[in-house]
């Protein structure tokens, strides 16, 4: 039986907590073990519930999410934190990473991006929401960064003539996620467009 990753949500919006509960209910490898609605309660909750990942909002009653991340990093350094925010400015992203966050996901992104972020940070790698602007991504994803297996798969299917919607159906993702991954591949390859990215990938033998 596959082990599940235990997660704790920190958010003061009941609708967000309810949505996370529903999303985790359909995800066998991830378990939402609890939630708190303030940054001040998070350290005690981490000690009591022993999550592997904390999903943290930025704006919270009492201490904010950035300060709460610092407290978690000091008290439980093995716990990974993913910032789950409606705000995507560069300063906030930098502050979150400096505080110890391993992931940053926008609340307006497709649900699978949050799930992917959790799995990525558990695997020991950082994750920055692909919907953020290239300027914000450069610290995590630059021209020299290798394409992920999924980015290569998407470019391969695009090279074979499939449209974005067809690619999404083929690999079982939403259209928005395919678009986001395509944008990341374009950034990494320093391409001007999707067609240009495919051409570069073919020329460099990244795809066939």
N, C-alpha and C positions, 0 to 999 in steps of 0.2 A: 504493500500500500504506500502511495506517495505521501511523503511528509508535507504538512501544510505550514505555510509561513504565517505566523501570528502577527496581526496588525492592530494598532490602537489609533483611533481618530481623535483629533483635537480640533473642534470647531463649535462655535456658539450658535450656529444656525441649524435649527431642528430639521429643516428640509434637506440640508446637505447631509446630515448624519443619517437621515432616513434613506436618502439616495445611495449612500455608501453601503448601508446595510443590505439593500436590495441587490446592489451590484456584487457584493461579496457572496451573497447567497447563491449566485449562479457560477461561482468560481471555486472549483474543488481544491485547488492548490493554495488558496489564500483564505485566511479566517480572520474576521473582525472580532477580536476578543473583548472590545469595549470602546467606550468613548467618554471624553470629558469636554466640558464647554469653556474651560479657562486654562490659560497657561500656568497659573499658579498650582493647579492640581496635577499637572502632567508628571512630575517626578515621582510623586507617590503612586500614581497609576501605573507608571512603568515598573516600579519596584514590585507592585502587587500583581500585575497581570503578565509581566515578563514578555512583552512583545518583541519581535525582531525588527519591526519597522513601525515608526510613528508617522502618521499622515497629519501634517501641521498646517493650520490656517495662519495667516499673517496677522489679521486684525482680531484681537481677542480681548475680553475683559481682563483688567488687571495688567499683568505683564504681556507684552506682545509675543508673536510667534518666534521672532529672532532671538529674543532673550530666553524664551523657553527652550529653543534648540541648544543654546549654550549650556543651560542647566542640565539637559539630558546628556550632552557630550561630557560634562564633568562627572555626573553621577553614574551614568551607564554608557561608557564609551563604545561598547560593542553594539549598541542599538543604532540602526540606520534611520535617518529622518528624511522624509520627502515633503517639501513645501508644496502645499496645494492652495493656490492663491488666484484671486481674480485680478491681481495686479502683475504687470509684466515689465516694469521699468528696470533699467540696467542697475541702478543703485540697490534696489531691493534684491535682485538676483545675486549681486556681489556680496551683499551683507549676509544673505542666507548661506551662501557657500563658505564665507569666512567664518560663520558661526558654527559650521559643521554639517550643514545639510548636504546630503548626497544626491538628492533629486529635486527638481523644480518643475511642477506641472500646473498649467493654467486650468481654472475651473471650467472654462468654456471649451476645452479640448474634448475630443471623443473619449468615452470612458475607458477604452482599451489603452489609451496613452498612460493613464494612471496605473493600470494593472501592469503595463510594460515597465513603467518606472520602478515599481516595487520589485518586480522580478530582476530588473537590471541592477539595482543597488544591492539586493541580496546576493547577487552574483559577484559583487565587488567592484562594479563599475559605476561611474556617475551617469546621471540622466538629466538632460535639459529639454524642456518641452519643444518639439520641432516647430510649433507655431510661432515661437518667439523670433524676432528679427535676426538676420545674420550677424548684426553687430553684437547682440547678446550671446550668440552661440560661439563666437570666435574663440573664447577661452576654453571651450569644450570640443568644438569641432572646427578645425581649420583645413586649409587646402591639402595639408599632408596627412590628414586623418584617413585611414582606410575605410572603404565602404563596408557596411555590415552585410551579412549574408542576405538579409531581406532586401536591402537597397540594391544589391546586385541582381537579386531575383526580379525585382520590379523593373529595373532597367533592361534585363534580358527579355522580359515579356513585352515591354514597350518596343524593343528592337524588333520583335517578331510581329509587330503591327497591331497589338492589342490596345484598345483605348483604356483610359483610367478605370472606368466602370467594369470593364471586362477583367482587368488585372485584379481589381478588388474581389470580384466573384471567384476568380481562379484560386487566390491564396487565402480567401476567407476573412478579409478585412473590410472595414468601411472605406468608402471612397475618400473621405476626408483624411483617413490615416495614410492611404496610398499617396495622396497629394502631399501630405506633410513629409513622408519619407522621400518622395521624389525631390522636394525642395532641399532636403538635407543632402541628397546625392549631388544635386546641382551645385550647392555651396562647396562641398568637398572637392568636386572636380573643377571648380572655378569656371563653370560653364555659364553661358548666357541664357540658356533655355533648356527645356527637356530634350529637344532634338539634338542640341549641341552636346548635352551630357551623354546621350546615347552614343553619339559619334566619338566622343573622347574615350568612353568605356570600350568601344569596339577597337579603337586604334591602340589602346593600351592593353588589349587582350584581357580586360577585366570581365567582359562577357564575350559570347561567341556570335 
